[in-house]
């Protein structure tokens, strides 16, 4: 019992508290009342991320360290995808903050390299934790690809419909969505390095249910909010219009205005 309590305390100190520092740091970044606290926000976020990723060494006996191990594995390709997206967007025809023209092809290359890195983690060597495939890897990988497919195809349609002469941009965005969808189909029928096609199909269906449930929850919340506002506005009693001023009231108003703005007679 004492050993279990010690492990729980270690997990609290070396994993959960650093994890709590991440949202705390973002809150500090948004704080405007204190310049000192705001400057400490980014170091707090960075320290929290580092400690979470190091949890596989600081608290190796805790099951929570599997998430820190996964974060350490995917942080590289995720950064490449993020930086590549930034370069691809601001290397194009944007009104402000445009990067040099070479930034756009470099951004696309960075995105492709990040996706290839993630595919290698599935086809060549999956992230191993305690001698087995990280239990969070399959879940994250299926959700990531499915979300990338949905977001890519949706953004392509939005850019094409609402953008001005953005057909090429919409096509480029849609290609990444279609490529991720192709990866999904390929993994559903082909085994990976340590993950079988059957396991991947199961995770993809679960990821689909998670995303559909999330979308349904968001839409339900928006609908409930709209219904509450509509019912509240209908419950308000209409204000009856006031009657126009009589001649005596108009005269009195004129006298008050003259007394306050007209000044004293000399």
N, C-alpha and C positions, 0 to 999 in steps of 0.2 A: 504493500500500500504506500509506504514511504517513497519507494522508487517511482511509482506512478505519479504521485504528487510532485516529486522533483522534476519529472519529465514535463508535466503540465506547466510548472512554473518557468522552466527553461523555454518552452514553446511560447509562453506569454511574453517573456522578456526579449527573446531573440527573433520572434516571427510576428506575433500579433501587434505588439507595440510599434515596431518599425512599419508594419502595414498601415497602422492608424496614422502614422506620420505623413503618409502620402496625401490623403484628403485634407489633413490639417495644414500641410504646406500650401496646397492650392488655395485654401481659405485665406491663408496669410497673404498670398499674392494678390488677392482681391481686396484686401483691407486698405482703406484710404486714410484712416485716422492716424496711422503711425507709419512713418517712412522706414524706421528701423525694423519693425515687424515685417513689413512688406519685403524688405531686402533679405530677410531670413527665410522667406518662403521657398525659393528655389533650392537653397542648400538643404532645407528640411526634406523636400520631396526627393532630392537626389540621394540623401543619406538613407531615407526609408527604402527606396528601390534597391540600393546596394545591399542593405541588410537583409531584405527579403530574398534577393538572389543568392546571398551567401548562406541562407538557412540550411542548405544541404550539408554544410560543414559545421555550422554553429549548433544546429539541433538535428543531427542525422537520424535520431530515433523518433522524431515527430513525423506523423503522416502529412502534416501541413507543409513540410519542406518540399513535397513533390511539386507544389505550385511554384515555389521559388526556383526549383530546378528547371521547370518548363519555361519560366520567364527568362532565365539565363540563356536557354537554348534558342528561343525565338526572338530575343531582343535585337540580334544582328539583322536578320532579314526584315524585321518590322521597321527598323530604322532606315534600311535601304528603300523600302516601299514608301515610307513617309517622306524622306528627302527627295526621292525620285518624283513623287507626286507633286511636291512643292516646285521642283525645277521644271517639270512638264507644264504646270499651270502658269507660272510666272515667266516662263521662257517663251510663251505665246503672245498673241495680241491682247494684252491686258492694258487698261488705261493708266494704271499706276504701278510702281514698283517692278517694272519689267526688267528681267534679267537678260544677259547677252543671248544671242540667238543659239549659241552652242549649248545652252542650258537645257533646251527642250529635248534634243536627241539624247543628251546625257541622262536626263530624267527618265526617259523611256527605257534606256539601257539599265539604269539602276532598278527600275520596277521589274524588268524581265529577269535581272540577276537575283533579286529578292525572291521572286516566285520560283526560280530554278533552285535556289537554296532550300526553300521549303519542300519542294518536290523531292530533292535529294534526301531530306530527312525521312521521307516516306518510302522511297524506293531503294535507298542505299543503306542508311543506318538510322533507325528510329531512336528518339531519346530514351535512354535506359535509366531506370531508377531502381536501385536495389536489385539489379540483375534482371529486371523485367521492363517491358515498355511502360513508360510513364502513364499512369491511368488517366491523367488530364490531357495527354497529347491527342489521342483519338477524338475526344470531345471537342477540343479547341480546333483541331485541324478541319473537322467536318463543318463546324459552325463558321469558321473563317472562310472556307471556300464557298459555302452556300451564301453567306452574307456578301462576299465579293461578287458573286454571280448576280445576285438580286440588285445590289447597289449599282454595279457597273451597267447593267442593262437599263435600269430605271433612270440613272443619270444621263445615259445616252439619249433616251427619249426626251427627257426634260431639256437638255441642251439643244437638241434638234428642233423641238417645237417652239421653245421660247427664246432661243438664241438668234442673233442676227448674223447670217452667213457663217454658221458654226457646224456645217455638215461634216467637215473633215475632223473636227474635234470630237463630235458625237460618234463618228465611226471609230476613232482611236479609243475612246472610252468604252464603247460597246465591244471592241475586240477583246479587251481584258476580261470583261464580264463573260463573253462567250468562251474564252480560253479556260477560265476557272470552271465554267460549266462542263467543258470537255474533260477537265481533270476529274471532276466528280464522277462522270459516267465511266471514265477509264478505271478509276479506283473501285467502283462498284463491281467490276467484273474481272479485275486482275489483282493478284496478291502483291503486297508490298514486301519490304525486307523482313519485318517481323509482324506484320498485320495482314490477316487474310481478307479476301474480298467479302466474305460473309460478315466478319466483324465490322468492316468499313460500311457495308450496307446498313447494318443495324445502327451504327452511329449516325449515318446520314439521315435515316428516317427519324431518329430521336432529335437531331439538330433541326430538321424541318418542323417537327412538332414544337420545339422550343421557340423558333423564330415566328411561326404562325401564332403561337400563344402570346408572344410578346407584342406582335402587331395587333392582334385582337384586343389585348389589354389596353394598349395605347388608344386605339380607336374607341373602345368602350369608355375610357376615362374622358376623352374629348366629347363624346356624345352625352355622357352624364353631366359634364360641366355645362354644355349648351342647353340641356333640358332644364337644369336648375336655374340658369340665368333667365331663360325664357319664362319659366313659371313665376320667378320673382318679379320680372317686369310686368307680367300680366296681373299680378296681385296688387300692384300699386294703383291707388285711386287717382283718377284723372283730376287735375287741378282746373276748377272752373275759371273761365276768363273773368277778370274784374270789369266792372262797369266803367265807362269813360267818365272823366272828371266833369263836374258841373261848371257853370260859368263862375260861381262864387269860389269854387276850389281852384280854378285856374287863376282867378284874380289874386287869391291868397298866395299861391305858389310864386306868382310874378312879384308880389311884394317881398317875399322872403329872399328871392334871388337878388332883387334890387338892394335890399338892406345889407346883404353879405358881399355883393360884388360891385354895387354901384358907388360906394364910398359916401362920405358925408358931404352935404352941401356946404359951401363956403359962405 
